[in-house]
């Protein structure tokens, strides 16, 4: 005979982390205007468990919580690209300041340069001789039956053949890495 369970002593199962899913570039957003003529673009969205955080806070958390295997892939990328005359990207977390620091356009945010930011959207990027990459983290408020979410969008403009060759292995890797990195916004 099974004893009756006392509901007050039953543990509450942990909430599963929200799933990251592919989506369109968010509208409205500043990244949309920067996507005109892009050779590659994608976006991923996830519900956020801490909606009071600014877009910059969410971005910094995703960079700080980048999985070790992604760091190892970036290290491999950095060793290979120098053979083709490209500069290594560096460390994802290098030089990260607290979110409440005096961030200004031109500051380094890990491997990227801060292009613009407000409470709801931060855009970072990098421009090299083979391509220009722009990444937006856009905060979407709860409403219309939707929970608070963040969207990470990537836009790439290729400059030459080297850029097109570079994107051949990077595109499938990016489609695995971007959602995993974005999931870090809710980790911990």
Secondary structure, 3 states (H helix, E strand, C coil): CCCCCCHHHCCCCCCCCCCCEEECCCCCCHHHHHCCCCCEEEEEEEECCCCCCCHHHHHHHHHHCCCHHHHHHHHHHHHHHHHHCCCCCCCCCCCCCCCCCCCCCCCEECCEEEEEECCCEEEEEEECCCEEEEEEEEEECCECCECCEEEEEEEEEECCHHHHHHHHHHHHHHHHHHHHHHHHHHCC
